Amino acid sequence: MEAQNSATAAGTVAVTDPPPQGPSTSASAARRGTLLASLGVLAFSLTFPSTVWGLESFGPWSLVAVRSVLAAAVAGGFLLALRAPLPEWRHGGSLLVVAGGVVVGFPLLTTLALRTSTTSHAAVVVGLLPLTTAAFAAVRTGRRPSRTFWAAALAGAAVVLGFTLTQSGGTVSTGDLYLFGALLVCAAGYTEGGRLARLMPGWQVVGWALVMCLPLGLVGSAFALMAEPVRPSVQGLAGLLWVTAGSTFLGLWVWYRGMAAIGIARASQLQLAQPLLTLVWSVLLLAEPLSPAAPVAAVAVLVCIAITQRTSIRG
């Protein structure tokens, strides 16, 4: 997902225009960006099942706070080892949006929701996220997807919503309110992160956003661990490990690189497949039942993704 800057020998970031690209180079970059964004979706699809595992050992506030601290430690180690330059002040506001949306807001709100919602029900958030991200991107960047793009995106979102809401009964609860809030803050964070990944390496966008949350995470961990019981288990610790290294750091790293390469709106449509992947993991890891309608929904979603990937986006 990335049109990156190059680091000079002095450790500063040289911002240059990318060299002219021929058709084969552009196609190769698009394929690479699509692959990276898809790997991000695969990593994110494990987030909800891993969170359910983590809740076996930690309370919701403890899980999110400890996850943030550990991910910040991993990110800080990479930033130090690779001597990454400090972000420019002008990027501070965007990094705060990324931190508030994808490092704190989305994990916290979805974790609170998963105390009462099943993973299949929570997947409704991911079903709406591509469309919401595309809308945020259109407003924030001034790029206007074509009518065909919007029609395919709406159709894909309708398929995913219809599938997930049918499985959960379609009732609105407190958990749903948490999920819709998570949807909004995550879409904002994805949009700002995608923009920044065109100006600085994507892993640095993720890394600095995580490091910015470290003080809050440390304070939150101290209070949450005293207030909530901790019951260590193999599954609980495995869930914490994945949401820390897989979803929060590795997933966001490849996701932002992919968005920088193929665009925020197109990358966001790849997430239409995420709810169905989450349902598969839910069956394999949590023994949740899977509806026979899943293969039909999967085919419909893949068709919508194919259409959105082929449409032009005016900017």
N, C-alpha and C positions, 0 to 999 in steps of 0.2 A: 503494500500500500504506500509508494513513497516517491516523491521527487525531492531528493535530499540535497542539502548543502554539503560542501566538503570542508574538512577541518584542515587548517594550515599548520605548518610546523610549529608555529608559536602558540598553537592551541586555540586560536580564534576561529570563528566560522565565516567562511567566505561565501557571500551570497552572490551567486552568478546566475545568468540566464541559462537554461538548459540548452545543449547543442541541438541543432536541427535534427529531426528524426525522420527517417524514411518510413514507408508503409510497413516493412518487415520489422523494424525496430519498435515502432509504435505497437504493432500487434503483439510482439514478444513482451513488451512492458505491460500491456493490458492483460495478457495471460498470467504473467507473474503476479500482478496486482490482484487479479481475481483469485489466484491460488492462495495468496497470503490472507486475503479477506475471508476466504472459505475456511482456512485453518483457524482464524479467529472465531468464526461462527461455531466450528467444532468444539473449540475450547469453551466457549460460552454455553454451549448446549449441556455441558456437564455441571454448570454452576448450581442449578436448582437441586438436582439430586445430591451433589456434594454438600450443599447447605443443609439439607435435611439430615445427612449424616453428621455434620458438624453440630447440629442442634441436639444430638444425642449426648454430647459431652459438655456443651457450653450453652449458656443463655444467649438470647439474640443479641443483646448489647455487647456481651463479652466476645462473642464470635466475630462480630463486625470490627470491634476495636482491636482485638488481637490480630485479626487478619490484616488490618491496615498497617499495624506496626511491623509485622513480619515482612509484608510486601515492601514497605518503605525501606527496611533494612536490606533486602535483596536489591532493590533499585539503587539505593545509595552506594552499595558495594560496586555495582556496575559503573555508576557515574564516576566514582573515585578511581577505580582501576583503569578506566579508559580516558581519564582526565577530561571529562566532558566540560565544556565551558558553561559558565552560569548563563541562564536565559536572560535575554534583554528585558529591560523594565517594561517596554511596550507590550511584551507578551504576558505580563503578570496577570492582567485581567482574564485573558483567555485560559491561562493555566488554572486560575481559581474556579472558573466554570467547569473545567475538566475535573478538577479535584472534587468539587461539590457535587457534580453529577454522577460520575462513574466510580469514584473512589469511596465516597461517603454515602451520597444520597441513594443511589440504586441498590447497593448492597444492604444498607440499613432497612430501607422500606420493603424490599423483597424478603429479607430475613424475618421481619415482623409479620409479613403476610403468610409466610410458610409455616408459622406456628399453627395456623388453622386451615390453610388452603393446601390442597394436594399440588404436586408438581405439575400435573396436567392442567389444573385450573390456573396456576401461576403462569403457564405458558402463553396465556392470552396477552400478557404484556409484550412478549417477544413478537407475537403476531401483529400487534399494532405498531411496534417500534420502527420498522422500516418506513412506513408511511409517515409517521411523525417526524422521523429524522429527515426525510426528504423535504417535508414542509419547512422545518427549521432551516435546512440548508438553503432552500429557495429564498427565504426571507433574509437570511444572514449574508449569503454570498452573491445574491442577485442572479443566480443561474436559474433558468426556467425549463424544467423538464417538459417534453412534448405531451400532447394530449394522449397519445398512445401509451406513453410511459405511465401517466397518471391512471389511465384506464386499467392497465395491467397491474399496477400497484394496488389499486382499490380492489380489483378482483382477487388478487392474492391475499390481501388482508381480510376480505370477506370470507374466503375459503378457510383460512386459519381460525378466524373468530368463530365461524359457524361450527367448525370441528371441535375446538376447545370448549366453547360454551355449551355445546350439546353434551359433551362428556361430563361437564360439571353441573349441569342443571340450569345454568344461566342466571343464578340468583346473585344479587348484589349484597355484599357484606362489608364489614370493616376491612377485611383482608383485600377486597377489591379496591377500596379507596387507597390503601397503601400501594397496590399494584399500579393504579393509574397515576399516582404521584411519582412512582419510580419511573414510569414510562416518560413523563415529561422531563424530569431532570436528566435522565440518561440520554434522551434525544439531544438536549442542549449540549451535554458534555461530548457526545460523539461529533456533533457539528463543529464545535470549537477545536476539538482534538484533530479532526480531519483537516481543518484550515491550518493549524500550526504544523502538522506533519508535512506540509508543503514548504515550510520555512526553516524547519530544523528536523533532525532525524526523529522518526517516530518513537524510538525507544527512549529518547530524551524527553519527549512530551510526556510519556507515561511515567518515566523516572522522576522528573521534577514535580509532577502533580502528586505522586505518592509521597515524596520527601516533604512537600509543603504540608501534608496532612499528619506528619509524624508527631508534632507537639500535641495536637488534638487527640491522636490515637493513644499516646502514652497516658495522658490524663484520663481519657475514657476507659482505658484498660484497667488502670488502678482502681477506679470507682466501680466499674462493672464486675471485675473479678471478686471484689469484696461483697458485692450485693447479690450476685448470682452464683449458685452452686456449680462446681466443676466436677464432672464425672468422666474421667479419662477412659476411652475405649479405642480399639483399633480403628473402627469405622469412623468414630468421631474425629480422631486425629488425622485420618486419611482425608476426610472431608475438609478439615481446616487446611491441610497441606495443599489440596487442589485449588481451593478458592483463593489461597494466598499466591502460589506460584503459577498455577495454570490459568485461572480466570483473570486475576487482577494484574499480573505482570506479563506473562508470555502471551496470553490472549489479546490484551490491549496493545501489546507491541506489534504483533503481526497485523492486527486489525487496522491500526492507524497507518501502517505502511501501505496496506492495500487501498485504504480510502484515498491516500495521497496519489496513488497511481491511477485509479480508475474513477475517482470522483466520489463525493459523499453520497449522492443520491443513488447511484448504481450499486455501490458497495452495500448500502443499507438494504437493498432488495434481496441480497443473498441471505439476509436474516429471516426471510420468509420460511426457509427450511428449518430454522432453529427450533421452533416448537415441536415439530415432528421428530427431530433428533432427540430432543429432551424426553419425549414420550417413549422413545426406544430405550434410552438409558433408564428411564423410570421403571420399565418392565424388567430390564436386566439387573439393575442394582437395587431397586426398591420393591420388586415383585408387584408393582401396580398393574392391573388388567389393562390390556390394549384393545381398543375397539376395532372390529373388522373394517371400519370405514377409513382407517389410517392409510392403507395403500392408495385408495382412491384420492384422498386429500393430498398425499405426497405427490402423485402424478400431476394433479391440478396446480399445486404450488410450483413445481419444477417448470411447468409450461409458462407460468407467469414470470418466473425468474428469467427464463430464456428470452421472453419478449422485452422485459425491461433492460436486459443487457445489450440488446440490439438497437434500441431506440436512441435517437440523438438528443442531447441536452443543450439547449441554447444558453449562452452566457454572455 
